Amino acid sequence: MSATTDRVGSLVAPLLEGLGLRLYDVEKPGATLRVLVDRDDGVDLDALTEATREISRALDEAEPLAGSYTLEVSSPGLERPLRREEHYRAAIGETVRVKLFPGGEGDRRCEGELLACGDDSFTIGTAAGERSIDYADVSKAHTVFEWESAGNEQKSTTESTSDSGRNPR
Protein backbone atom coordinates (compact mmCIF):
# COMPACT_ATOMS: atom_id res chain seq x y z
CA MET A 1 0.00 0.00 0.00
CA SER A 2 1.06 3.60 -0.49
CA ALA A 3 1.15 6.21 2.27
CA THR A 4 -2.25 7.51 1.10
CA THR A 5 -3.94 4.12 1.07
CA ASP A 6 -2.30 3.29 4.41
CA ARG A 7 -3.82 6.46 5.94
CA VAL A 8 -7.24 5.62 4.53
CA GLY A 9 -6.96 2.00 5.67
CA SER A 10 -6.06 3.06 9.21
CA LEU A 11 -9.01 5.43 9.27
CA VAL A 12 -11.70 3.09 7.90
CA ALA A 13 -10.70 -0.30 9.37
CA PRO A 14 -12.10 0.46 12.85
CA LEU A 15 -15.31 1.85 11.33
CA LEU A 16 -15.81 -1.31 9.32
CA GLU A 17 -15.19 -3.53 12.35
CA GLY A 18 -17.99 -1.65 14.11
CA LEU A 19 -20.28 -2.62 11.22
CA GLY A 20 -19.27 -6.29 11.37
CA LEU A 21 -17.10 -5.96 8.26
CA ARG A 22 -13.36 -6.12 7.66
CA LEU A 23 -11.13 -4.12 5.39
CA TYR A 24 -9.86 -6.26 2.52
CA ASP A 25 -7.92 -3.61 0.61
CA VAL A 26 -7.66 0.06 -0.35
CA GLU A 27 -6.65 1.11 -3.87
CA LYS A 28 -6.24 4.54 -5.45
CA PRO A 29 -6.26 4.14 -9.24
CA GLY A 30 -6.33 7.68 -10.62
CA ALA A 31 -9.16 9.80 -9.20
CA THR A 32 -10.96 6.81 -7.64
CA LEU A 33 -10.56 5.71 -4.03
CA ARG A 34 -11.61 2.06 -3.92
CA VAL A 35 -12.28 0.48 -0.53
CA LEU A 36 -12.86 -3.29 -0.64
CA VAL A 37 -14.74 -4.76 2.33
CA ASP A 38 -15.60 -8.32 3.28
CA ARG A 39 -17.03 -10.56 5.98
CA ASP A 40 -17.17 -14.32 6.42
CA ASP A 41 -20.70 -14.71 5.05
CA GLY A 42 -20.16 -12.17 2.25
CA VAL A 43 -21.42 -8.62 1.95
CA ASP A 44 -24.82 -7.53 0.71
CA LEU A 45 -26.08 -4.24 -0.68
CA ASP A 46 -27.30 -3.01 2.72
CA ALA A 47 -23.88 -3.59 4.28
CA LEU A 48 -22.14 -1.81 1.39
CA THR A 49 -24.55 1.13 1.63
CA GLU A 50 -23.95 1.55 5.36
CA ALA A 51 -20.18 1.15 4.92
CA THR A 52 -20.18 3.79 2.17
CA ARG A 53 -22.03 6.27 4.40
CA GLU A 54 -19.67 5.74 7.34
CA ILE A 55 -16.51 5.83 5.21
CA SER A 56 -17.64 8.95 3.34
CA ARG A 57 -18.42 10.74 6.61
CA ALA A 58 -15.03 9.81 8.10
CA LEU A 59 -13.14 10.87 4.97
CA ASP A 60 -14.95 14.21 4.91
CA GLU A 61 -13.97 14.86 8.54
CA ALA A 62 -10.35 13.64 8.41
CA GLU A 63 -9.53 14.73 4.83
CA PRO A 64 -6.70 12.18 4.34
CA LEU A 65 -6.64 12.85 0.57
CA ALA A 66 -5.79 16.03 -1.30
CA GLY A 67 -7.99 17.00 -4.23
CA SER A 68 -11.21 15.48 -5.47
CA TYR A 69 -11.85 11.77 -5.87
CA THR A 70 -14.68 9.32 -6.34
CA LEU A 71 -15.29 6.94 -3.44
CA GLU A 72 -16.09 3.37 -4.45
CA VAL A 73 -16.94 0.80 -1.76
CA SER A 74 -17.28 -2.79 -2.93
CA SER A 75 -16.67 -6.42 -2.08
CA PRO A 76 -13.51 -8.02 -3.47
CA GLY A 77 -15.74 -10.10 -5.78
CA LEU A 78 -15.53 -13.70 -6.92
CA GLU A 79 -12.07 -13.24 -8.38
CA ARG A 80 -10.34 -11.52 -5.51
CA PRO A 81 -7.20 -9.47 -6.05
CA LEU A 82 -4.15 -10.80 -4.23
CA ARG A 83 -2.01 -7.85 -3.20
CA ARG A 84 -0.90 -8.56 0.36
CA GLU A 85 0.51 -11.63 2.08
CA GLU A 86 -2.72 -12.17 4.06
CA HIS A 87 -4.67 -12.28 0.77
CA TYR A 88 -2.46 -15.12 -0.44
CA ARG A 89 -2.72 -16.98 2.88
CA ALA A 90 -6.52 -16.79 2.79
CA ALA A 91 -6.50 -18.20 -0.77
CA ILE A 92 -4.46 -21.36 -0.07
CA GLY A 93 -6.15 -24.27 -1.85
CA GLU A 94 -7.80 -22.02 -4.46
CA THR A 95 -6.91 -21.61 -8.11
CA VAL A 96 -4.96 -18.40 -8.75
CA ARG A 97 -3.76 -16.57 -11.84
CA VAL A 98 -0.46 -14.68 -11.58
CA LYS A 99 1.25 -12.20 -13.91
CA LEU A 100 4.89 -11.40 -13.22
CA PHE A 101 6.95 -8.31 -14.00
CA PRO A 102 9.13 -8.62 -17.13
CA GLY A 103 12.69 -9.81 -16.76
CA GLY A 104 12.25 -12.82 -14.51
CA GLU A 105 12.86 -16.45 -15.35
CA GLY A 106 10.14 -18.65 -16.82
CA ASP A 107 6.71 -17.75 -18.10
CA ARG A 108 5.37 -14.35 -17.04
CA ARG A 109 1.85 -15.76 -16.63
CA CYS A 110 0.90 -18.85 -14.70
CA GLU A 111 -2.18 -20.40 -13.19
CA GLY A 112 -2.60 -23.15 -10.65
CA GLU A 113 -3.54 -24.09 -7.13
CA LEU A 114 -2.02 -21.94 -4.41
CA LEU A 115 -0.23 -24.50 -2.26
CA ALA A 116 1.72 -22.55 0.34
CA CYS A 117 2.77 -19.05 1.43
CA GLY A 118 5.94 -17.92 3.13
CA ASP A 119 7.22 -14.53 4.26
CA ASP A 120 8.76 -13.64 0.88
CA SER A 121 7.22 -16.08 -1.60
CA PHE A 122 4.38 -18.47 -2.36
CA THR A 123 4.10 -21.77 -4.21
CA ILE A 124 1.55 -22.74 -6.83
CA GLY A 125 0.98 -26.12 -8.42
CA THR A 126 0.76 -25.73 -12.19
CA ALA A 127 0.35 -28.25 -15.00
CA ALA A 128 4.16 -28.12 -15.37
CA GLY A 129 4.79 -28.75 -11.64
CA GLU A 130 5.27 -26.65 -8.53
CA ARG A 131 6.55 -23.11 -8.92
CA SER A 132 7.83 -20.81 -6.18
CA ILE A 133 7.27 -17.09 -6.82
CA ASP A 134 8.53 -14.09 -4.85
CA TYR A 135 5.81 -11.60 -3.92
CA ALA A 136 8.09 -8.82 -5.21
CA ASP A 137 8.01 -10.36 -8.72
CA VAL A 138 4.20 -10.25 -8.98
CA SER A 139 2.67 -7.58 -11.20
CA LYS A 140 -0.91 -8.79 -10.69
CA ALA A 141 -2.57 -11.81 -9.10
CA HIS A 142 -6.13 -12.91 -8.32
CA THR A 143 -8.19 -15.94 -7.44
CA VAL A 144 -10.02 -17.69 -10.29
CA PHE A 145 -13.71 -18.50 -10.05
CA GLU A 146 -14.30 -21.81 -11.79
CA TRP A 147 -17.45 -21.43 -13.86
CA GLU A 148 -17.48 -25.10 -14.86
CA SER A 149 -18.20 -26.13 -11.28
CA ALA A 150 -21.08 -23.68 -11.03
CA GLY A 151 -22.43 -24.93 -14.38
CA ASN A 152 -22.22 -28.57 -13.28
CA GLU A 153 -24.28 -27.83 -10.18
CA GLN A 154 -26.94 -26.17 -12.33
CA LYS A 155 -26.88 -29.07 -14.78
CA SER A 156 -27.35 -31.67 -12.06
CA THR A 157 -30.31 -29.72 -10.64
CA THR A 158 -31.92 -29.59 -14.09
CA GLU A 159 -31.28 -33.29 -14.67
CA SER A 160 -32.86 -34.29 -11.36
CA THR A 161 -35.93 -32.19 -12.17
CA SER A 162 -36.19 -33.81 -15.60
CA ASP A 163 -35.75 -37.29 -14.15
CA SER A 164 -38.63 -36.74 -11.71
CA GLY A 165 -41.05 -36.22 -14.57
CA ARG A 166 -42.05 -32.74 -13.41
CA ASN A 167 -40.34 -31.08 -16.35
CA PRO A 168 -41.65 -32.80 -19.52
CA ARG A 169 -39.80 -32.16 -22.79
Buried (B, 14 or more C-beta within 10 A) or exposed (E): BEEBBEBBBEBBBEBBEEBEBBBBBBBBEEEEBBBBBBBEEEBEEEBBEBBBEBBEEBBEEEEBBEEEBEBEBBBBEEEBBBBEBEBBBBBBEBBBBBBBEEEBEEEEEBBBBBBBBEEEBBBBBEEEEEBEBEBEBBEEBBBBEEEEEEEEEEEEEEEEEEEEEEEEE
